[in-house]
Amino acid sequence: MSRDSLVEIKDHFRGQFSKYTRKAFHMLPKLEKPHILDIGCGSGVPTIELAKLSDGEIIGIDINQPLLDKLNRKIEEEGFSDRVKTVKCSLFEIDFPDESFDIIWAEGSIWIIGFEKGLKEWRRLLKPNGFLVVHDEIKTVSNKLEKIPSCGYKLINHFSLPEDAWWTEYCKPLEIRIKEIYMKFKNNSEAFKILRKYQNEIDMVKRNPKEHCSAFYIMKKS
Ligand SMILES: C[S@@+](CC[C@H](N)C(=O)[O-])C[C@H]1O[C@@H](n2cnc3c(N)ncnc32)[C@H](O)[C@@H]1O
C-alpha cells in the first residue's frame, strides 16, 4: 500500500465533514462563476466539494507537494481540470494581485498564521464584497467574533460542528480502519510511520474530544 492510499483512507473519513462545507457554502449568496482561493487545501477534500457546489474557478494552495499531487489526480479523475488548479505556495507568501477572488476558503489552515493576521492579510485578495469562509477551532470563539469587524469584515453567519464530531465522525472510524490494516504494514517502515502519525493525531482527540470542537465563520469584506 502506497503513501497515496493511506492519504485516501484519511480523505475518506475527512469526507464525512463535507456536509459542513456544503452547509457553509449555502450560507453564501449565489455567485456566477466565482473565483475561489482555497488556502491550505491539502489533498483537497473541501476543494473538490467546492468544485461540485459551484461553477467557479478554484485555485488550491498548499506547501505540501505530495498532497497537491494527490489533489491534482482527483481534479483529473473528477473532470475538473478546466477550472480547478493547484499552486505550491505558502500562505505566508500569497502573491496573487489584489481583488482576485470572490471567495476565500480556509478549512483547518488559518491557525498557521493566526485568525486575526489571516483575516487582515487575506483581505486584499478579495474583490469588493467578497467572502471569506474559515473553518477553525472553536476555542476563543467570542474573541474571534469580536475581531471580525476591526479586520475589515462583516460576520454573515457562523455555526459550530456538533461537540463530538471530530471524534465520532472522523477519528473513531479512522482508528478502527487503522487497526484493521496496522499489522499488514509492520515491515513497511514508511507506511508504518504514517499510520503512527495518524494514530497520534487520533489519540490527541480521543483524550479530550470536546477540546477539539470547531466552527465555521462566514464573513463578507466590508
Ligand atoms: C489541517 S490541513 C487542512 C487541509 C484541508 N484544507 C482540509 O480541510 O482537509 C492543513 C493544511 O495546511 C497546509 N499548510 C501548513 N503550513 C502551510 C503554509 N505555510 N502554507 C500553506 N499551507 C500550509 C498543510 O500542508 C495542510 O495541508
PDBQT file of the ligand as one rigid body, heavy atoms in Angstrom, charges set to zero:
ROOT
HETATM    1  C1  LIG A 301      -5.425  20.566   8.647  1.00  0.00    +0.000 C 
HETATM    2  S1  LIG A 301      -4.836  20.536   6.998  1.00  0.00    +0.000 S 
HETATM    3  C2  LIG A 301      -6.285  21.087   6.129  1.00  0.00    +0.000 C 
HETATM    4  C3  LIG A 301      -6.354  20.564   4.743  1.00  0.00    +0.000 C 
HETATM    5  C4  LIG A 301      -7.671  20.861   4.011  1.00  0.00    +0.000 C 
HETATM    6  N1  LIG A 301      -7.969  22.269   3.970  1.00  0.00    +0.000 N 
HETATM    7  C5  LIG A 301      -8.804  20.136   4.689  1.00  0.00    +0.000 C 
HETATM    8  O1  LIG A 301      -9.621  20.772   5.348  1.00  0.00    +0.000 OA
HETATM    9  O2  LIG A 301      -8.871  18.904   4.559  1.00  0.00    +0.000 OA
HETATM   10  C6  LIG A 301      -3.784  21.973   6.959  1.00  0.00    +0.000 C 
HETATM   11  C7  LIG A 301      -3.083  22.166   5.624  1.00  0.00    +0.000 C 
HETATM   12  O3  LIG A 301      -2.284  23.344   5.704  1.00  0.00    +0.000 OA
HETATM   13  C8  LIG A 301      -1.089  23.111   4.976  1.00  0.00    +0.000 C 
HETATM   14  N2  LIG A 301      -0.069  24.068   5.395  1.00  0.00    +0.000 N 
HETATM   15  C9  LIG A 301       0.724  24.043   6.505  1.00  0.00    +0.000 A 
HETATM   16  N3  LIG A 301       1.523  25.120   6.526  1.00  0.00    +0.000 NA
HETATM   17  C10 LIG A 301       1.253  25.838   5.397  1.00  0.00    +0.000 A 
HETATM   18  C11 LIG A 301       1.752  27.045   4.837  1.00  0.00    +0.000 A 
HETATM   19  N4  LIG A 301       2.709  27.745   5.449  1.00  0.00    +0.000 N 
HETATM   20  N5  LIG A 301       1.242  27.477   3.682  1.00  0.00    +0.000 NA
HETATM   21  C12 LIG A 301       0.268  26.771   3.040  1.00  0.00    +0.000 A 
HETATM   22  N6  LIG A 301      -0.260  25.627   3.512  1.00  0.00    +0.000 NA
HETATM   23  C13 LIG A 301       0.227  25.171   4.673  1.00  0.00    +0.000 A 
HETATM   24  C14 LIG A 301      -0.738  21.662   5.287  1.00  0.00    +0.000 C 
HETATM   25  O4  LIG A 301       0.146  21.132   4.310  1.00  0.00    +0.000 OA
HETATM   26  C15 LIG A 301      -2.114  21.024   5.280  1.00  0.00    +0.000 C 
HETATM   27  O5  LIG A 301      -2.430  20.520   4.005  1.00  0.00    +0.000 OA
ENDROOT
TORSDOF 0
